[in-house]
Amino acid sequence: MYFIGYDIGSSFTKACLFNAEIGKIVENAQYPKSEQPIQVEQQDWAEQNPEMWWNGVKYATLQLMSDNNISPEDIKGIGISYQMHGLILVDSQQNVLRPSIIWCDSRAVETGNRAFQEIGENVCLEHLLNSPGNFTASKLKWVQENEPEVYSKIHKLMLPGDYIAMKLSGEIQTTICGLSEGIFWDFKKAATAEFLLSHLNIDSAFLPDIVTCMGPQSVLSKDAAEELNLVAGIPITYRAGDQPNNAFSLNVLNPGDIAATAGTSGVVYAVTDAIKYDPESRVNTFAHVNYLPESPKLGVLLCINGTGISYSWLRKSIDNSLDYATMNSLAADAPIGCEDLAFLPWGNGAERILCNQSPGAGFHGLKFNIHSNAHLIRSVQEGVVFSFYYGMQIMKEIGLKPEVIRAGKANMFLSSVFRDTLAGISNVPIELYDTDGAQGAARAAAFGQGFYSTIEEAYTGLERLSVIHPNKDDQQAYQDAYVRWLEVNSQLAGS
């Protein structure tokens, strides 16, 4: 039996064809081949056309099916992972009313901060586990205040995964996991956050119907099946934001488990069954993929916006012909600490761990007669790792301490410098797995469809590739470099 998993990112749409009987990927596909554009109409804005994501689903699916001698009738389920916190608005005919305001857009920071103060910080934290901050609810309020002609036409609001599910099925639905990431879920009452909607003067009818995160949601429509060269009626049995899904893909489901990823943005994600939140909302708490009101599992998410995008920017700036493998090799030519060169990765919108400041990225301590491309490359990798570690100290403040970090061998985790630095500075081993978001979505879809009787069975065939242990000999050098980075960050980011 085969399942398709989609991972709808801001850079690419990835898809995989998964053989659930042996727990292995048959084929991977990605569209487009180069990174998708992000529209920046004003400083700190970030928008994308949702139709671009749907095109990615179509072309990736056609590639999966054309490259394999598998009948469309053999596809038994679909799972969706997606970039979190985006806002999609549609009218009663399911027409998109404006481009999606995506995760790294910062325009609604003050809107959310104002609601946090007016409603009361304690009320928000006890019920929402977060400040409304720069999340989906605040973005919708921004539309209400600034684009009334758009707001007046709204039938439903959606997150990116809900939009793709709508295009696949014709049904407009969401999940508790999705509502929580949009700051629409009241954890204390285990219901939609009516007090927040009332304060923001948002009609609760805009929220889609709620379906389970892992289980039957809807089915592939006839129209979508024709576009994808599949058969109508295939069940859609999973959807989750990319970071809860990345955690699922790594078997991070229970208290004490930690997942990490370093794509366009970077994340450290810890699972807990206790109510934990940061009073300053520098790290955020959401419903995990296996959350149930009667048995809550929560994910505490540390996000660094400027992760892989920092590395991508550097490649384009110094030599666009360089591939990432060559850059990773060059990074190893520079010493730990890059001879006092520090990089701050705060260049991709408001950073939550900086209380939604957006100070900008930059190199500090650059010396023209000392520093080479190798130093610049390593400095970016170290700067991202140090931002991870900075956030992990916040997680430690609320009682979360990793004993092992699990990650897919992808993106910046392909670099031995990046891996060794993270293990060394945190003094925590890193387990690398052969998995990604699309594979996680496919495995979860197989469980949601009932092919696997337990979640544990969904990890059949999941391969652990290696374990990176902290190098005791280098730990002081990492600490010295971090102290230097922290001094620069304190001066320039006010933290």
Secondary structure as UniProt FT lines:
FT   STRAND          2..8
FT   STRAND          13..19
FT   TURN            20..23
FT   STRAND          24..31
FT   TURN            43..44
FT   STRAND          47..48
FT   HELIX           50..66
FT   HELIX           72..74
FT   STRAND          75..82
FT   TURN            84..85
FT   STRAND          87..90
FT   TURN            92..93
FT   STRAND          100..101
FT   TURN            103..104
FT   TURN            107..108
FT   HELIX           109..119
FT   HELIX           121..128
FT   TURN            133..134
FT   HELIX           136..146
FT   HELIX           148..151
FT   TURN            152..153
FT   STRAND          156..158
FT   HELIX           160..169
FT   STRAND          173..174
FT   HELIX           176..181
FT   TURN            182..183
FT   STRAND          185..186
FT   TURN            187..190
FT   STRAND          191..192
FT   HELIX           194..200
FT   HELIX           204..206
FT   STRAND          209..210
FT   STRAND          214..219
FT   HELIX           222..228
FT   TURN            232..233
FT   STRAND          235..241
FT   HELIX           242..249
FT   TURN            250..251
FT   TURN            255..256
FT   STRAND          258..262
FT   STRAND          266..272
FT   TURN            279..280
FT   STRAND          284..287
FT   TURN            289..290
FT   TURN            293..294
FT   STRAND          298..304
FT   HELIX           308..318
FT   TURN            320..321
FT   HELIX           324..331
FT   TURN            332..333
FT   TURN            336..337
FT   HELIX           338..340
FT   STRAND          342..344
FT   HELIX           352..354
FT   TURN            355..356
FT   STRAND          362..364
FT   TURN            368..370
FT   HELIX           373..397
FT   TURN            398..399
FT   STRAND          405..408
FT   HELIX           411..414
FT   HELIX           416..426
FT   STRAND          430..433
FT   HELIX           437..449
FT   HELIX           456..459
FT   TURN            460..461
FT   STRAND          464..468
FT   HELIX           472..474
FT   HELIX           475..493
//
